[in-house]
Amino acid sequence: MSNISCGIVGLPNVGKSTLFNALTNNNILAANYPFATIEPNTGIVPVPDEHLEKLGELYRTQKIVPATVTFVDIAGLVAGASQGEGLGNQFLSHIRSTNAIVQVVRTFADPNVIHVDDEHNPQKDIDVINTELVLADLQTIEKRLPKLEKEARANPKLKPELDTLQRAHALLNDNKPLSSVDDIDLEHLQDLHLLTAKPVIYLFNLDEAGLQDNARKHQLQQLVAPAKALFICAQLESELRGLDEPDAKEMLESYGQAESGLVQLIRTAYDVLGLQSYLTAGEKEVRAWTIRKGATAPQAAGVIHGDFERGFIAAEIVNYHDLVAAGSEQAAKAAGKVRTEGKTYIMQPDDVVEFRFNVSK
């Protein structure tokens, strides 16, 4: 998995576009009316990783390639979107290919920013969005079911897939997003790109006072538990743009925040998707690669190139901290810190790796 993507959804005027601009440093239209965002806006941002710069210095390379996350911002959804209300399905289709959904929920009051139904009720807003995602998935499944029922009668091997699809249909009819249920085999449904099967991160957009109100944040977390919840102020994130690192850090600390919303969101996305990074380093480039937690060395090699996985021989691995402490790769080898691992090795987050492989023509 070389790049992950997150679809940003929410009702109109909840701060999605302001947030998207801040996260991706883009300057798309942030207008105070529904459907200001007509085409999906895509921003690719580097995954913050302090390892990379240090390795760049150690290997004296100018080329540093971080892992990336793609954010896709779609127009504000309204009740009835799955039936074509607002700009409806046109937008839902844009997030089918994403790995996770970031649902932005407005929790600030501002008379200058209209709300889609003149009411600020986070629970109601969340329910509207989730219902639209459920209804969109029901439509997808109802198109597939009759065909699969017919195919399963002719080919009994398809019965497990049919059973899963029927179970998913029943759950969605009960208004239950598929990601909220543990005992369903979503592998069978992968090709349908169901929206409610994707993990959801709830991003509560608070005002500056709300950002420091721990009781309020706890209350909002309980609304969506056990899903992950993040609390950010889109306005503050906007103000952080253009500041150098010390000034940005000082501003965040003045609001009781240790990290920017972008760093929090990327870390949470990696967490909910079960991902981690590993590193490759040399004079030509220093680079971070994204893999699933629990990936073996050959699987990690395959992220670079399929031939690396097919022809995998071994992985030369040094822990990042051991490498930096030694001061060079040669010194780390001399100190016995570089080890050779085989096909069953499970990759660790601080691994700096060189793969050995052989692909016969």
C-alpha positions in Angstrom: 0.0 0.0 0.0 2.0 3.0 -1.3 -0.5 5.7 -0.7 -3.6 6.0 1.4 -6.6 8.2 0.7 -9.3 9.7 3.0 -12.6 11.1 1.8 -13.8 14.2 3.7 -17.6 14.3 4.1 -20.1 16.5 6.0 -23.1 18.7 5.7 -22.7 22.0 3.9 -21.0 24.8 5.8 -19.4 22.6 8.5 -15.9 23.8 7.7 -14.9 21.1 5.3 -13.4 23.3 2.6 -11.7 25.6 5.2 -10.2 22.4 6.8 -9.2 20.9 3.5 -7.4 24.1 2.5 -5.6 24.1 5.8 -4.6 20.4 5.7 -3.4 20.4 2.1 -2.3 24.1 1.9 -4.6 24.5 -1.1 -6.8 27.5 -1.8 -10.0 26.0 -3.1 -13.2 28.0 -2.9 -14.5 28.2 0.7 -17.8 29.9 0.1 -20.6 30.4 2.6 -23.3 28.6 0.8 -24.1 24.9 0.0 -22.3 23.2 -2.9 -19.4 25.7 -3.2 -17.4 22.5 -3.8 -18.6 21.2 -7.2 -15.8 18.9 -8.3 -14.0 16.8 -5.7 -10.9 18.5 -4.7 -7.8 16.3 -4.2 -4.8 17.2 -2.1 -1.8 15.0 -1.6 0.1 15.7 1.6 3.4 14.3 3.0 3.2 12.1 6.1 5.2 14.0 8.8 8.2 11.8 9.7 11.2 13.2 11.6 13.3 10.2 10.6 13.6 11.3 7.0 15.5 14.5 7.5 18.0 12.9 9.9 18.6 10.1 7.4 19.0 12.6 4.6 21.8 14.3 6.5 23.4 10.9 7.4 23.4 9.7 3.8 24.1 13.2 2.3 21.2 12.9 -0.1 19.1 15.8 -1.4 16.2 13.5 -2.4 13.8 12.8 0.4 10.5 11.1 -0.5 7.9 10.9 2.4 4.9 8.6 2.4 1.8 10.5 1.4 -1.9 10.7 2.2 -4.5 11.9 -0.4 -7.5 13.9 0.9 -10.6 14.1 -1.3 -13.0 16.8 -0.3 -16.5 16.4 -1.7 -19.4 18.8 -1.7 -21.6 19.1 1.4 -24.1 16.2 1.6 -27.7 16.9 2.5 -30.6 14.6 3.5 -31.7 12.8 0.3 -28.2 12.9 -1.3 -28.3 9.2 -2.0 -31.5 9.8 -4.0 -29.9 12.7 -5.9 -30.8 15.6 -3.6 -28.3 18.4 -3.7 -25.6 17.0 -5.9 -26.0 13.6 -4.4 -24.7 10.4 -5.9 -22.3 12.3 -8.1 -20.3 13.1 -4.9 -20.8 9.8 -3.1 -19.1 8.1 -6.0 -15.9 10.1 -5.5 -15.2 8.6 -2.1 -15.8 4.9 -3.1 -12.1 4.4 -3.9 -10.9 6.0 -0.6 -9.6 3.9 2.3 -11.3 5.8 5.1 -13.9 8.5 5.6 -13.3 11.6 7.6 -16.7 13.0 8.7 -16.5 16.7 9.7 -19.1 17.7 12.2 -19.9 21.3 13.0 -19.8 22.1 16.7 -19.3 25.9 16.5 -22.0 28.6 16.5 -21.5 31.5 14.1 -24.4 33.6 13.0 -22.3 34.6 9.9 -22.0 31.0 8.7 -25.4 29.5 7.8 -26.3 26.0 8.8 -28.1 23.8 6.4 -31.2 23.5 8.6 -30.7 26.5 11.0 -29.9 24.1 13.9 -26.6 23.1 15.4 -27.1 19.5 16.6 -24.0 17.3 16.1 -25.9 14.1 16.7 -28.5 15.0 14.1 -25.9 16.0 11.6 -24.0 12.8 12.1 -27.2 10.8 11.6 -28.0 12.6 8.4 -24.6 11.8 6.9 -24.6 8.2 8.1 -28.1 7.6 6.8 -27.1 8.8 3.3 -24.1 6.5 3.3 -26.3 3.6 4.4 -28.9 4.4 1.7 -26.2 4.6 -1.0 -24.8 1.2 0.0 -28.3 -0.3 0.0 -28.7 0.8 -3.6 -25.4 -0.8 -4.5 -26.3 -4.1 -2.8 -29.8 -4.2 -4.2 -28.4 -4.0 -7.7 -26.0 -6.9 -7.0 -28.3 -9.2 -5.0 -30.6 -10.6 -7.8 -27.6 -11.4 -10.0 -25.6 -13.1 -7.3 -28.7 -15.1 -6.1 -29.0 -16.5 -9.7 -25.3 -17.2 -10.0 -25.2 -18.9 -6.6 -27.9 -21.3 -7.6 -25.7 -22.4 -10.5 -22.5 -22.3 -8.6 -22.7 -23.4 -4.9 -19.2 -22.0 -4.3 -20.7 -18.5 -4.3 -22.9 -19.2 -1.3 -20.5 -17.7 1.3 -20.4 -14.5 -0.8 -24.2 -14.5 -1.1 -24.7 -15.1 2.6 -22.4 -12.1 3.4 -24.3 -9.9 0.9 -27.7 -10.8 2.4 -26.3 -10.2 5.9 -25.0 -6.8 4.8 -28.4 -6.0 3.3 -30.2 -6.8 6.5 -27.8 -4.7 8.6 -28.1 -1.7 6.3 -31.9 -2.1 6.4 -31.6 -1.7 10.2 -29.6 1.5 9.5 -26.3 -0.1 10.8 -23.1 1.0 9.0 -21.1 -2.2 8.2 -17.9 -0.8 9.9 -19.8 -0.9 13.2 -20.2 -4.7 13.0 -17.3 -7.1 13.8 -18.6 -10.4 12.6 -19.1 -9.8 8.9 -16.5 -10.9 6.3 -16.1 -7.7 4.3 -13.5 -9.4 2.1 -16.4 -10.8 0.1 -17.7 -7.3 -0.6 -14.5 -5.6 -1.5 -15.3 -5.1 -5.1 -18.5 -3.1 -4.2 -16.5 -0.4 -2.5 -19.2 0.0 0.1 -19.1 3.4 1.9 -20.2 2.2 5.3 -17.6 -0.6 5.3 -14.8 2.0 5.5 -13.5 3.1 8.9 -14.8 6.5 9.9 -12.8 9.2 11.8 -15.1 11.9 13.3 -13.5 15.3 13.1 -15.4 17.8 15.4 -14.8 21.3 14.2 -14.9 23.4 17.4 -14.4 27.1 18.0 -11.3 28.2 19.8 -13.0 28.1 23.2 -14.4 24.6 22.6 -11.0 23.3 21.7 -10.0 23.8 25.4 -13.3 22.5 26.9 -12.5 18.9 27.9 -16.0 18.2 29.2 -17.5 19.1 25.9 -14.9 17.0 24.0 -15.7 14.0 26.2 -19.4 14.5 25.5 -18.8 14.5 21.7 -16.5 11.5 21.9 -19.3 9.5 23.6 -21.6 10.4 20.6 -19.5 8.3 18.2 -17.7 5.8 20.5 -16.1 3.4 19.7 -15.1 5.2 16.5 -12.1 7.6 16.7 -12.9 11.3 17.3 -10.6 14.2 16.8 -11.1 17.8 17.9 -9.8 20.6 15.8 -10.6 24.2 15.0 -10.6 24.8 11.2 -10.0 28.5 11.8 -6.9 27.8 13.9 -5.6 25.4 11.3 -6.0 28.1 8.7 -4.1 30.5 10.8 -1.2 28.0 11.2 -0.7 28.0 7.4 2.2 30.2 6.5 3.7 30.3 10.0 7.2 28.9 10.4 7.6 25.9 12.8 8.5 27.7 16.0 5.6 30.2 15.6 3.1 27.4 14.7 4.2 25.4 17.7 3.8 28.4 20.0 0.3 29.1 18.6 -0.8 25.5 19.1 0.5 25.4 22.6 -1.4 28.6 23.4 -4.6 26.6 22.6 -3.4 23.5 24.6 -2.6 21.5 21.4 0.6 19.5 21.1 0.2 18.8 17.3 -1.6 20.3 14.3 -4.8 18.8 13.1 -3.0 17.4 10.0 -0.6 15.4 12.1 -3.4 14.1 14.4 -5.5 13.1 11.4 -2.7 11.3 9.6 -1.7 9.4 12.7 -5.3 8.4 13.4 -5.8 7.4 9.8 -2.7 5.1 10.0 -4.1 3.7 13.2 -7.6 2.9 12.1 -6.3 1.4 8.8 -3.7 -0.7 10.6 -0.8 0.8 8.8 2.8 1.7 9.5 5.9 3.0 7.6 9.4 1.6 7.1 12.4 3.4 5.6 14.9 2.9 2.8 18.1 5.0 2.7 21.1 5.5 0.5 23.0 8.2 -1.4 20.3 8.4 -4.2 17.3 8.9 -1.9 15.8 8.5 1.5 12.2 7.3 1.4 9.3 6.2 3.6 7.0 3.4 2.5 3.5 2.5 3.8 2.7 -1.1 4.7 0.1 -2.9 6.8 1.0 -3.7 10.4 2.2 -7.3 10.5 3.5 -7.3 6.9 6.4 -9.7 6.3 9.7 -8.5 4.7 8.7 -9.9 1.2 5.4 -8.1 1.4 7.1 -4.9 2.3 9.5 -5.4 -0.6 6.5 -5.8 -2.9 5.4 -2.3 -2.1 8.5 -1.0 -3.9 8.2 -3.4 -6.8 6.4 -6.7 -7.4 9.8 -8.2 -8.6 11.3 -7.5 -5.2 8.6 -9.7 -3.5 8.8 -12.5 -6.1 12.5 -12.7 -6.0 13.0 -11.9 -2.3 16.2 -13.4 -0.9 16.8 -11.4 2.3 16.4 -8.1 4.0 19.4 -6.2 5.5 17.8 -4.3 8.5 19.1 -1.8 11.0 17.0 0.0 13.6 16.8 3.8 12.9 18.0 4.8 16.4 20.9 2.4 16.2 21.9 3.7 12.8 21.7 7.4 13.9 23.7 6.6 17.1 26.4 4.8 15.1 26.7 7.8 12.7 26.9 5.8 9.5 25.8 2.5 7.9 29.5 1.3 8.0 29.8 2.1 11.7 26.4 0.3 12.4 27.7 -2.8 10.6 31.0 -2.7 12.5 29.0 -2.5 15.8 26.9 -5.6 14.8 23.7 -3.6 14.5 22.8 -4.6 10.9 21.1 -7.9 10.7 19.9 -10.2 7.9 16.2 -11.3 8.1 14.4 -13.8 6.0 10.9 -14.4 4.5 9.1 -14.7 7.9 10.4 -11.5 9.4 7.6 -9.1 10.5 8.5 -5.5 9.7 8.8 -2.9 12.6 8.2 0.8 12.3 11.8 1.9 12.9 13.3 -0.5 10.3 15.7 0.9 7.8 15.9 -1.7 5.1 17.9 -2.8 2.0 16.3 -5.7 0.2 18.3 -8.4 -1.6 16.4 -10.1 -4.4 16.9 -12.1 -7.6 14.5 -12.2 -10.5 15.4 -14.7 -13.2 14.3 -13.6 -16.7 
